[in-house]
Amino acid sequence: VNRWRRLDAWPPKQARQTRLYFQPKGTLSFTPPTGTGNLFDEYLSDPARPVPYTAEILPGWSKDYMAEDQRFASRRPDVLVYQTEPLEKDLTLAGPLEAELWVSTTGTDADWVVKLIDVNPGKLPGFTKADAKAGKRNRGGQQTLIRGEPFRGRFRDSFSSPKPFKPGEVTKVRFFINDVFHTFKRGHRLMIQVQSSWFPFIDRNPQSFVPNIFQAREEDFVRATHRLYHSQANPSFIHLNILPAADD
């Protein structure tokens, strides 16, 4: 909304804590999943083909990656994409975020990257053919990165005592994401992308458990299939703080 707000506490006292649940068919909902059985989405993570942090090809570090269009990532088979329906009214998030994921892997180690994204409507008002001829960019459908946070799964229980995953075992991974104060406008969608690499912003996980990743050998780097579960028994979700509008 591009305006300043003055608050007497952070997170705002009036913010409501809620959960945004991952659902089948790439959807997000504020209601828990009701499906029973072994419901999940999966992807093959290959350290030799990591997900890049930017679509730009540069000799140095990207200056725009923190608010970059993430459509380049959402098209990849090793990125899971979930989104809400178009919002019927503005939605303001204010405060910390926390991911609680039920996951499994065929490997013995894995990273989990969660990205919060604001998706523009497919057609934005005011963009004309003359704008297109002038070389202006139509931002309809743009997926703007709002927050992104990686977590090294070996530290899911303790930062001082890392431990491997047991292949195929469903495990809870929980971690905080940086605070946010952002309004998703009416007609936009809230999107979450989940992936296991963010290169070279985050160093590659070999996906086989080794005492020190910085000393991993070439043969330690293996492909692994990762699963994210979204069933009644294993509901993956994001903790949010929603700031009510004045008329709510």
HUCOR-V456342 format. One record per residue. N is the residue number from 1. RES is the residue in one letter. SS is DSSP state (hx for helix, st for strand, lp for the rest). OMEGA is omega in whole degrees, -180 to 180 (999 if undefined). D_LAST is the distance of its C-alpha to the last C-alpha in Angstrom with 1 decimal. Layout:
n=N res=RES ss=SS omega=OMEGA d_last=D_LAST
n=N res=RES ss=SS omega=OMEGA d_last=D_LAST
This chain:
n=1 res=V ss=lp omega=173 d_last=17.6
n=2 res=N ss=lp omega=174 d_last=20.6
n=3 res=R ss=lp omega=-179 d_last=19.5
n=4 res=W ss=lp omega=174 d_last=20.0
n=5 res=R ss=lp omega=175 d_last=17.5
n=6 res=R ss=lp omega=-176 d_last=18.9
n=7 res=L ss=lp omega=179 d_last=17.8
n=8 res=D ss=lp omega=177 d_last=19.6
n=9 res=A ss=lp omega=175 d_last=19.7
n=10 res=W ss=lp omega=-2 d_last=19.9
n=11 res=P ss=lp omega=180 d_last=18.2
n=12 res=P ss=lp omega=-177 d_last=15.3
n=13 res=K ss=lp omega=-177 d_last=14.9
n=14 res=Q ss=lp omega=-179 d_last=11.2
n=15 res=A ss=lp omega=-180 d_last=11.7
n=16 res=R ss=st omega=176 d_last=11.7
n=17 res=Q ss=st omega=179 d_last=15.1
n=18 res=T ss=st omega=-180 d_last=15.6
n=19 res=R ss=st omega=175 d_last=18.5
n=20 res=L ss=st omega=-170 d_last=19.2
n=21 res=Y ss=st omega=169 d_last=22.4
n=22 res=F ss=st omega=-176 d_last=25.3
n=23 res=Q ss=st omega=176 d_last=26.4
n=24 res=P ss=hx omega=176 d_last=29.6
n=25 res=K ss=hx omega=174 d_last=30.4
n=26 res=G ss=hx omega=-179 d_last=28.6
n=27 res=T ss=st omega=175 d_last=25.0
n=28 res=L ss=st omega=-179 d_last=22.0
n=29 res=S ss=st omega=176 d_last=19.5
n=30 res=F ss=lp omega=176 d_last=17.0
n=31 res=T ss=lp omega=-178 d_last=19.3
n=32 res=P ss=lp omega=177 d_last=22.8
n=33 res=P ss=lp omega=-178 d_last=25.8
n=34 res=T ss=lp omega=-177 d_last=27.9
n=35 res=G ss=lp omega=176 d_last=31.1
n=36 res=T ss=lp omega=-180 d_last=34.2
n=37 res=G ss=lp omega=-174 d_last=37.2
n=38 res=N ss=lp omega=-175 d_last=37.8
n=39 res=L ss=lp omega=-177 d_last=35.0
n=40 res=F ss=st omega=166 d_last=34.9
n=41 res=D ss=st omega=-176 d_last=35.2
n=42 res=E ss=st omega=176 d_last=38.0
n=43 res=Y ss=st omega=178 d_last=39.7
n=44 res=L ss=st omega=179 d_last=43.0
n=45 res=S ss=st omega=-176 d_last=42.8
n=46 res=D ss=lp omega=180 d_last=46.0
n=47 res=P ss=hx omega=178 d_last=46.7
n=48 res=A ss=hx omega=178 d_last=49.1
n=49 res=R ss=hx omega=-175 d_last=46.3
n=50 res=P ss=lp omega=175 d_last=43.3
n=51 res=V ss=lp omega=-180 d_last=39.9
n=52 res=P ss=st omega=179 d_last=40.1
n=53 res=Y ss=lp omega=180 d_last=37.4
n=54 res=T ss=lp omega=175 d_last=37.9
n=55 res=A ss=lp omega=-179 d_last=39.4
n=56 res=E ss=lp omega=174 d_last=41.4
n=57 res=I ss=lp omega=-171 d_last=45.1
n=58 res=L ss=lp omega=175 d_last=45.9
n=59 res=P ss=lp omega=-180 d_last=48.7
n=60 res=G ss=lp omega=-176 d_last=46.2
n=61 res=W ss=lp omega=178 d_last=42.6
n=62 res=S ss=lp omega=177 d_last=39.8
n=63 res=K ss=lp omega=-172 d_last=37.8
n=64 res=D ss=lp omega=-171 d_last=34.9
n=65 res=Y ss=hx omega=-175 d_last=34.4
n=66 res=M ss=hx omega=176 d_last=31.2
n=67 res=A ss=hx omega=-174 d_last=29.3
n=68 res=E ss=lp omega=174 d_last=31.7
n=69 res=D ss=st omega=-175 d_last=31.2
n=70 res=Q ss=lp omega=180 d_last=31.6
n=71 res=R ss=hx omega=178 d_last=32.9
n=72 res=F ss=hx omega=180 d_last=36.4
n=73 res=A ss=hx omega=-175 d_last=35.3
n=74 res=S ss=hx omega=179 d_last=33.4
n=75 res=R ss=lp omega=-177 d_last=36.6
n=76 res=R ss=lp omega=179 d_last=38.6
n=77 res=P ss=lp omega=180 d_last=39.5
n=78 res=D ss=lp omega=175 d_last=39.0
n=79 res=V ss=lp omega=176 d_last=35.3
n=80 res=L ss=st omega=-176 d_last=32.7
n=81 res=V ss=st omega=177 d_last=29.8
n=82 res=Y ss=st omega=179 d_last=26.5
n=83 res=Q ss=st omega=176 d_last=23.4
n=84 res=T ss=lp omega=166 d_last=20.3
n=85 res=E ss=lp omega=175 d_last=20.1
n=86 res=P ss=lp omega=-176 d_last=18.9
n=87 res=L ss=lp omega=179 d_last=15.2
n=88 res=E ss=lp omega=175 d_last=13.4
n=89 res=K ss=lp omega=-179 d_last=10.8
n=90 res=D ss=lp omega=178 d_last=11.1
n=91 res=L ss=st omega=-178 d_last=11.2
n=92 res=T ss=st omega=174 d_last=12.1
n=93 res=L ss=st omega=-177 d_last=14.5
n=94 res=A ss=st omega=179 d_last=15.6
n=95 res=G ss=st omega=-178 d_last=18.6
n=96 res=P ss=st omega=174 d_last=21.5
n=97 res=L ss=st omega=177 d_last=22.0
n=98 res=E ss=st omega=178 d_last=24.4
n=99 res=A ss=st omega=173 d_last=26.3
n=100 res=E ss=st omega=-172 d_last=27.8
n=101 res=L ss=st omega=169 d_last=30.3
n=102 res=W ss=st omega=-171 d_last=32.9
n=103 res=V ss=st omega=168 d_last=35.8
n=104 res=S ss=st omega=-179 d_last=39.5
n=105 res=T ss=st omega=174 d_last=42.3
n=106 res=T ss=lp omega=177 d_last=45.9
n=107 res=G ss=lp omega=178 d_last=46.7
n=108 res=T ss=lp omega=173 d_last=46.7
n=109 res=D ss=lp omega=-179 d_last=44.3
n=110 res=A ss=lp omega=170 d_last=41.3
n=111 res=D ss=st omega=176 d_last=38.6
n=112 res=W ss=st omega=-179 d_last=35.0
n=113 res=V ss=st omega=178 d_last=33.0
n=114 res=V ss=st omega=-179 d_last=29.2
n=115 res=K ss=st omega=175 d_last=27.7
n=116 res=L ss=st omega=-170 d_last=24.1
n=117 res=I ss=st omega=176 d_last=24.1
n=118 res=D ss=st omega=-177 d_last=22.0
n=119 res=V ss=st omega=177 d_last=23.5
n=120 res=N ss=lp omega=170 d_last=23.8
n=121 res=P ss=lp omega=-178 d_last=23.9
n=122 res=G ss=lp omega=178 d_last=27.5
n=123 res=K ss=lp omega=179 d_last=28.1
n=124 res=L ss=lp omega=179 d_last=26.7
n=125 res=P ss=lp omega=174 d_last=26.9
n=126 res=G ss=lp omega=-180 d_last=29.6
n=127 res=F ss=lp omega=-174 d_last=32.1
n=128 res=T ss=lp omega=176 d_last=35.4
n=129 res=K ss=hx omega=178 d_last=38.9
n=130 res=A ss=hx omega=176 d_last=40.1
n=131 res=D ss=hx omega=180 d_last=37.7
n=132 res=A ss=hx omega=180 d_last=39.1
n=133 res=K ss=hx omega=180 d_last=42.7
n=134 res=A ss=lp omega=177 d_last=42.0
n=135 res=G ss=lp omega=178 d_last=41.2
n=136 res=K ss=lp omega=-175 d_last=37.5
n=137 res=R ss=lp omega=174 d_last=35.4
n=138 res=N ss=lp omega=-176 d_last=32.9
n=139 res=R ss=lp omega=176 d_last=30.0
n=140 res=G ss=lp omega=-179 d_last=28.8
n=141 res=G ss=lp omega=-179 d_last=28.1
n=142 res=Q ss=lp omega=179 d_last=28.5
n=143 res=Q ss=st omega=-173 d_last=27.4
n=144 res=T ss=st omega=178 d_last=26.6
n=145 res=L ss=st omega=178 d_last=27.2
n=146 res=I ss=st omega=176 d_last=24.4
n=147 res=R ss=st omega=175 d_last=25.8
n=148 res=G ss=st omega=-178 d_last=28.9
n=149 res=E ss=st omega=175 d_last=30.6
n=150 res=P ss=st omega=174 d_last=33.9
n=151 res=F ss=st omega=179 d_last=35.1
n=152 res=R ss=st omega=-170 d_last=38.7
n=153 res=G ss=hx omega=-180 d_last=38.8
n=154 res=R ss=hx omega=-179 d_last=41.9
n=155 res=F ss=hx omega=-174 d_last=39.9
n=156 res=R ss=lp omega=180 d_last=37.3
n=157 res=D ss=lp omega=-177 d_last=38.8
n=158 res=S ss=lp omega=175 d_last=40.3
n=159 res=F ss=lp omega=-179 d_last=40.9
n=160 res=S ss=lp omega=-178 d_last=44.4
n=161 res=S ss=lp omega=180 d_last=45.5
n=162 res=P ss=lp omega=179 d_last=44.7
n=163 res=K ss=lp omega=-179 d_last=45.6
n=164 res=P ss=lp omega=168 d_last=46.1
n=165 res=F ss=lp omega=169 d_last=44.2
n=166 res=K ss=lp omega=-176 d_last=46.2
n=167 res=P ss=lp omega=177 d_last=46.4
n=168 res=G ss=lp omega=-178 d_last=44.5
n=169 res=E ss=lp omega=179 d_last=42.8
n=170 res=V ss=lp omega=-172 d_last=39.0
n=171 res=T ss=st omega=177 d_last=37.6
n=172 res=K ss=st omega=176 d_last=34.3
n=173 res=V ss=st omega=-175 d_last=33.6
n=174 res=R ss=st omega=-180 d_last=30.8
n=175 res=F ss=st omega=-179 d_last=30.1
n=176 res=F ss=st omega=174 d_last=27.7
n=177 res=I ss=st omega=-176 d_last=26.5
n=178 res=N ss=st omega=179 d_last=26.1
n=179 res=D ss=st omega=-179 d_last=22.8
n=180 res=V ss=st omega=170 d_last=20.6
n=181 res=F ss=st omega=-171 d_last=18.1
n=182 res=H ss=st omega=177 d_last=17.5
n=183 res=T ss=st omega=171 d_last=15.0
n=184 res=F ss=st omega=-173 d_last=15.9
n=185 res=K ss=lp omega=177 d_last=15.6
n=186 res=R ss=lp omega=-177 d_last=14.8
n=187 res=G ss=lp omega=176 d_last=18.1
n=188 res=H ss=lp omega=174 d_last=19.2
n=189 res=R ss=st omega=170 d_last=19.9
n=190 res=L ss=st omega=-178 d_last=19.7
n=191 res=M ss=st omega=170 d_last=23.3
n=192 res=I ss=st omega=172 d_last=25.3
n=193 res=Q ss=st omega=178 d_last=29.0
n=194 res=V ss=st omega=-179 d_last=31.4
n=195 res=Q ss=st omega=-176 d_last=35.0
n=196 res=S ss=lp omega=174 d_last=37.8
n=197 res=S ss=lp omega=-178 d_last=39.3
n=198 res=W ss=lp omega=-165 d_last=38.2
n=199 res=F ss=st omega=-4 d_last=41.6
n=200 res=P ss=lp omega=177 d_last=42.8
n=201 res=F ss=lp omega=175 d_last=39.7
n=202 res=I ss=lp omega=179 d_last=40.3
n=203 res=D ss=lp omega=-176 d_last=43.8
n=204 res=R ss=lp omega=172 d_last=44.7
n=205 res=N ss=lp omega=-180 d_last=44.6
n=206 res=P ss=lp omega=179 d_last=48.0
n=207 res=Q ss=lp omega=163 d_last=46.2
n=208 res=S ss=lp omega=-173 d_last=49.2
n=209 res=F ss=lp omega=176 d_last=49.0
n=210 res=V ss=lp omega=-178 d_last=51.3
n=211 res=P ss=lp omega=-177 d_last=51.6
n=212 res=N ss=lp omega=-177 d_last=50.8
n=213 res=I ss=hx omega=-179 d_last=49.0
n=214 res=F ss=hx omega=178 d_last=50.6
n=215 res=Q ss=hx omega=-180 d_last=54.0
n=216 res=A ss=lp omega=178 d_last=53.2
n=217 res=R ss=lp omega=-179 d_last=56.1
n=218 res=E ss=hx omega=-178 d_last=55.9
n=219 res=E ss=hx omega=177 d_last=56.5
n=220 res=D ss=hx omega=-178 d_last=53.5
n=221 res=F ss=lp omega=-174 d_last=51.1
n=222 res=V ss=lp omega=172 d_last=50.4
n=223 res=R ss=lp omega=179 d_last=48.2
n=224 res=A ss=st omega=176 d_last=45.8
n=225 res=T ss=st omega=-180 d_last=43.3
n=226 res=H ss=st omega=179 d_last=39.9
n=227 res=R ss=st omega=173 d_last=37.5
n=228 res=L ss=st omega=-174 d_last=33.8
n=229 res=Y ss=st omega=179 d_last=33.0
n=230 res=H ss=st omega=179 d_last=29.9
n=231 res=S ss=lp omega=177 d_last=30.9
n=232 res=Q ss=lp omega=-179 d_last=29.8
n=233 res=A ss=lp omega=-178 d_last=32.5
n=234 res=N ss=lp omega=-177 d_last=31.8
n=235 res=P ss=st omega=175 d_last=28.1
n=236 res=S ss=lp omega=-177 d_last=27.6
n=237 res=F ss=st omega=175 d_last=24.2
n=238 res=I ss=st omega=173 d_last=22.4
n=239 res=H ss=st omega=180 d_last=20.4
n=240 res=L ss=st omega=168 d_last=17.3
n=241 res=N ss=st omega=-177 d_last=14.9
n=242 res=I ss=st omega=179 d_last=11.4
n=243 res=L ss=lp omega=-177 d_last=9.7
n=244 res=P ss=lp omega=172 d_last=5.8
n=245 res=A ss=lp omega=-177 d_last=5.3
n=246 res=A ss=lp omega=-177 d_last=5.7
n=247 res=D ss=lp omega=178 d_last=3.8
n=248 res=D ss=lp omega=999 d_last=0.0
